[in-house]
Amino acid sequence: MKMIRTSQNLEEYLSESEEVNFSDAMIQAKAAELFHPSQTDVEKTRTAYEFVRDEISHSWDIQSKRVTCTASDVLRFKEGICYAKSHLLAALLRSQGIPTGFCYQRLMLFDTPEKGYCIHALNAIYLESLQKWVRVDARGNKEGVDAQFSLEEEKLAFHVNEALDEIDYPIIYDQPHPAIIATLKKHADAVEMYTFHLPEEL
């Protein structure tokens, strides 16, 4: 799939925002713990990805009602849905000067179309050493989900079934989509939000 960037300026994929707040002291401390100067951009990306995937719980998996949005809150509480986890991964990598964007898929919310659809978030990362963008999904693995960091082929959490009206959007956003931010800011119960109020399309 040919990816489309919302900005041709890589600096836009390094910028800080309310959600991707990598100047926060907790983010800086975690970056100092995770990374060291001798690491390549590939090594830093793998380290950050596996940390967010494995050490930050997905709110639905643990049935937590807490809604997190900013990268610092995701790190502080060690939980969030895919939207929030994508913000933390972007913050950690942008703190290291590694351009990181946001990608989205339209998926069935549960196991059949009748149960509705939702927008799912993942990240695209530009590896300067390889001159290529790589997509990763830090949602968190569980039974039936086995996402991995791979340079050869994408190993995402979910495979899109176009026959069932699922969509793999080909856009690399330099900032989280406004519909995603609005959803997180509007709700106070993550389980209810996940079940009933996730956006169905972009």
PyMOL commands that set and color helices and strands:
alter all, ss='L'
color gray80, all
select helices_A, chain A and resi 10-14+25-34+41-55+71-77+82-94+113-115+162-164+178-186+190-197
alter helices_A, ss='H'
color red, helices_A
select strands_A, chain A and resi 4-5+57-58+79-80+100-108+117-127+132-136+167-168+171-172
alter strands_A, ss='S'
color yellow, strands_A
deselect
rebuild
show_as cartoon
